[in-house]
Amino acid sequence: MDNLDAVDTQTFQSLMREVGRDYMPEILEVYCTDVKEQLQFAQKALLDGDSVEFTRRVHTIKSTSLSFGALAYGALARELEGLGRKGKLDQARLKFPPLLQACDSLRGRLKELCNA
């Protein structure tokens, strides 16, 4: 999946208006820290073969990412969530690395938008 660090600026701006520009950097930092933590737990769940835990973690990533406008990132998390629900962890293991790899570039893109 390409452009996992792409952000729908309209969704992001809407969230920023809702929470307030002054609070957005703090909220963004909480989001980024949480996503990294959720990714670590999801990766461990994959290694352990725990589809329930994996599904729960990528569900959280999906929901919060979509609210920030990270639509492609959230869509991949949604796809992984579906694989987890079906117990298809072998397929999830193949599709999970891009979610890990795009985390830092997504964070950078969100910070750019926050400071714009």
N, C-alpha and C positions, 0 to 999 in steps of 0.2 A: 504494500500500500504506500503510495507516494504522498509527500507533503504532510507527514504526521505532525509537523510543527506549524502547519497553517492554522490560522485563527480567524473565525468569522468576526470581523470587527464590529458589526452591528450588535451581535450578541454580547461581545465583550463590553462595548460602550454602554449597553443597556444595564448590564450588571454593575458597571462603575457608577452609573447614575443612581441606581438603586441603593448601593451601599455607601456611596460618597467617595469622591476622588481621594480625600485625605486618608481614608481607611483601606483603600485598594491595595497599596503595597503590603500592608500587614496581612490582609486576606489572601493575597497572592502567595506570600511566603508560606502561610499555613497550608494552602493548597499544594504547593510544590513539595513541601516536606512530607505531607500526607501521601501524595502520590508515590514518592520514593519509598516510603515505608510499605505502602500497599503492594508495590512491585516486588519488594523483598519477600514479603509474606506469600505473594502469589507464586514467585519463583520457587520458594521452599515447598509450597503445596504441590507444585508440579513435580518436583523431585521426589516428594513423598507419595505421589499418586493419590492425593486427597482432592478429589474433584469438588467436593462441597466447599472446602476452604478456598480453593482456587476461584470457584465461581463467585463466592462472596467478595473476594478481594477485587476481582476485575469488575464486578458490578459497581463497587464503590468508585473505582477509577473512572468507569464509564459515566456515572451520574455527575460527578463533580467536573469532569472534563467538559462535558456537554454544556454545563452551566457557564463555563468560562469561554465558550465559543470554540473549543478545540474539537471541532466536529469530526475530522478524520481520525484523530487520536481516540475520541470517544466511540467512533464507529468500529475501530479495530477492537477496542475493549468489549464492545457489545458482541462482536463476532466470537471473541474468546469466551465470553460469558455463555453464549449458546453452546459452544463446544464443551465447556465445563458441565453445563446442565445435562448434556447428552453423554457425559462420561468419556468424551473423545479427547483424552489428555495427550495422546500421541500427536494428534493434529494440532492441539493447542501448543505443544512444545515447539512445533515448527513455526507457528505464527507469533509466538510470544516475543522473540528477540527484538523485532522492530519497536515494540512498545517500550522495552527497556532502553534501546538505543536512542529513541527520539525524545526521551524525557528531558534531557538537558537543553536540547535545542528548542523544545517547546517552552521551557521555562524562560529562556532568553527572549523568545518572541513575545511572550506575555509581558515580560518586564519592559520591553520596548514600547508596547502599546500602553502600558501603565504610565510611562514617562512621557508619552507623546502629548 
